[in-house]
Amino acid sequence: MTENGNQTRSNAIAAAIILLASGVCLYFMPQIVLGIGKTSPVLGAAAGAAIILSFFLVFWLRSRFKK
């Protein structure tokens, strides 16, 4: 394989791992938010927002690192 082909494959594998980890986190998000929300509704909402934003943050950080 060429250098570009290896890099494309590496990027695809990294994206698949990130999407899989995010999918698992998003699957359990309702239980996490409800559990934290029993203590404080504000903390529950903040936890939900942090989980959603972390999905985008990971891809943003990866793009910044690759440049």
Backbone as CSV, one residue per row, in Angstrom:
resi,resn,N_x,N_y,N_z,CA_x,CA_y,CA_z,C_x,C_y,C_z
1,MET,0.834,-1.195,0.000,0.000,0.000,0.000,0.869,1.246,0.000
2,THR,0.309,2.268,-0.505,1.032,3.535,-0.529,0.887,4.229,0.817
3,GLU,1.665,5.257,0.998,1.610,6.034,2.242,0.230,6.637,2.448
4,ASN,-0.375,7.159,1.376,-1.694,7.763,1.465,-2.747,6.710,1.805
5,GLY,-2.599,5.501,1.262,-3.534,4.421,1.551,-3.469,3.997,3.002
6,ASN,-2.265,3.929,3.571,-2.114,3.579,4.984,-2.720,4.646,5.881
7,GLN,-2.527,5.910,5.511,-3.069,7.000,6.318,-4.591,7.008,6.257
8,THR,-5.152,6.749,5.098,-6.607,6.701,4.952,-7.182,5.571,5.788
9,ARG,-6.529,4.421,5.758,-6.997,3.279,6.555,-6.896,3.578,8.048
10,SER,-5.801,4.203,8.446,-5.619,4.570,9.852,-6.695,5.550,10.307
11,ASN,-7.004,6.525,9.466,-8.056,7.492,9.800,-9.415,6.808,9.915
12,ALA,-9.680,5.866,9.023,-10.957,5.159,9.060,-11.077,4.308,10.323
13,ILE,-10.000,3.652,10.714,-10.022,2.844,11.938,-10.214,3.723,13.160
14,ALA,-9.520,4.854,13.213,-9.663,5.773,14.341,-11.089,6.311,14.425
15,ALA,-11.666,6.673,13.296,-13.039,7.183,13.287,-14.018,6.106,13.736
16,ALA,-13.801,4.865,13.306,-14.685,3.768,13.719,-14.610,3.529,15.219
17,ILE,-13.418,3.590,15.776,-13.258,3.402,17.226,-13.943,4.530,17.984
18,ILE,-13.762,5.756,17.520,-14.386,6.906,18.177,-15.911,6.800,18.096
19,LEU,-16.438,6.438,16.934,-17.886,6.302,16.782,-18.440,5.178,17.648
20,LEU,-17.721,4.072,17.740,-18.169,2.956,18.579,-18.192,3.355,20.054
21,ALA,-17.125,3.997,20.522,-17.071,4.446,21.915,-18.163,5.481,22.197
22,SER,-18.383,6.384,21.257,-19.436,7.388,21.433,-20.813,6.738,21.439
23,GLY,-21.006,5.750,20.591,-22.284,5.036,20.555,-22.596,4.343,21.864
24,VAL,-21.589,3.716,22.446,-21.781,3.062,23.745,-22.112,4.100,24.808
25,CYS,-21.392,5.206,24.795,-21.643,6.276,25.774,-23.042,6.856,25.595
26,LEU,-23.451,7.084,24.359,-24.783,7.634,24.108,-25.881,6.634,24.444
27,TYR,-25.581,5.341,24.324,-26.559,4.313,24.678,-26.874,4.353,26.172
28,PHE,-25.838,4.565,26.994,-26.022,4.600,28.437,-26.310,5.996,28.980
29,MET,-26.332,7.001,28.111,-26.532,8.377,28.551,-27.818,8.586,29.345
30,PRO,-28.967,8.040,28.935,-30.184,8.289,29.729,-30.061,7.815,31.180
31,GLN,-29.466,6.645,31.384,-29.297,6.149,32.751,-28.339,7.025,33.546
32,ILE,-27.286,7.491,32.888,-26.319,8.356,33.558,-26.974,9.669,33.963
33,VAL,-27.691,10.286,33.032,-28.319,11.581,33.294,-29.401,11.439,34.372
34,LEU,-30.207,10.401,34.292,-31.250,10.211,35.307,-30.650,9.938,36.675
35,GLY,-29.568,9.167,36.713,-28.910,8.897,37.993,-28.345,10.158,38.621
36,ILE,-27.681,10.972,37.817,-27.131,12.231,38.326,-28.265,13.209,38.616
37,GLY,-29.326,13.154,37.806,-30.458,14.063,37.982,-31.216,13.847,39.270
38,LYS,-31.110,12.651,39.864,-31.743,12.418,41.166,-31.100,13.282,42.238
39,THR,-29.800,13.528,42.089,-29.098,14.382,43.036,-29.386,15.851,42.748
40,SER,-29.216,16.226,41.473,-29.435,17.615,41.076,-29.834,17.650,39.599
41,PRO,-31.005,18.202,39.307,-31.407,18.302,37.897,-30.445,19.126,37.049
42,VAL,-29.845,20.126,37.643,-28.897,20.966,36.904,-27.653,20.149,36.541
43,LEU,-27.159,19.342,37.481,-25.999,18.505,37.194,-26.343,17.439,36.155
44,GLY,-27.556,16.933,36.197,-27.992,15.962,35.196,-27.999,16.564,33.801
45,ALA,-28.528,17.774,33.686,-28.535,18.464,32.388,-27.113,18.774,31.933
46,ALA,-26.261,19.178,32.861,-24.865,19.475,32.518,-24.143,18.203,32.061
47,ALA,-24.419,17.091,32.703,-23.801,15.823,32.306,-24.259,15.420,30.906
48,GLY,-25.536,15.585,30.618,-26.047,15.276,29.287,-25.408,16.150,28.225
49,ALA,-25.291,17.425,28.516,-24.661,18.344,27.562,-23.189,18.002,27.363
50,ALA,-22.509,17.634,28.445,-21.092,17.286,28.350,-20.893,16.019,27.513
51,ILE,-21.781,15.055,27.661,-21.668,13.816,26.878,-21.865,14.108,25.396
52,ILE,-22.864,14.911,25.068,-23.120,15.245,23.666,-21.964,16.073,23.090
53,LEU,-21.498,17.057,23.824,-20.417,17.905,23.334,-19.096,17.150,23.214
54,SER,-18.886,16.145,24.058,-17.635,15.390,23.986,-17.503,14.659,22.658
55,PHE,-18.626,14.236,22.071,-18.599,13.592,20.762,-17.968,14.516,19.720
56,PHE,-18.389,15.754,19.702,-17.856,16.724,18.747,-16.451,17.176,19.136
57,LEU,-16.188,17.272,20.419,-14.879,17.692,20.902,-13.787,16.720,20.472
58,VAL,-14.073,15.429,20.521,-13.077,14.429,20.134,-12.695,14.600,18.667
59,PHE,-13.681,14.769,17.788,-13.371,14.954,16.372,-12.671,16.283,16.117
60,TRP,-13.031,17.328,16.841,-12.377,18.621,16.675,-10.914,18.524,17.113
61,LEU,-10.672,17.892,18.261,-9.301,17.745,18.738,-8.472,16.887,17.785
62,ARG,-9.091,15.845,17.246,-8.364,14.990,16.302,-7.981,15.772,15.043
63,SER,-8.885,16.604,14.558,-8.566,17.387,13.362,-7.467,18.407,13.652
64,ARG,-7.506,19.002,14.830,-6.464,19.971,15.197,-5.108,19.282,15.332
65,PHE,-5.116,18.059,15.879,-3.872,17.322,16.079,-3.272,16.878,14.749
66,LYS,-4.124,16.515,13.783,-3.640,16.023,12.496,-3.042,17.129,11.638
67,LYS,-3.393,18.393,11.875,-2.857,19.509,11.078,-1.495,19.799,11.519
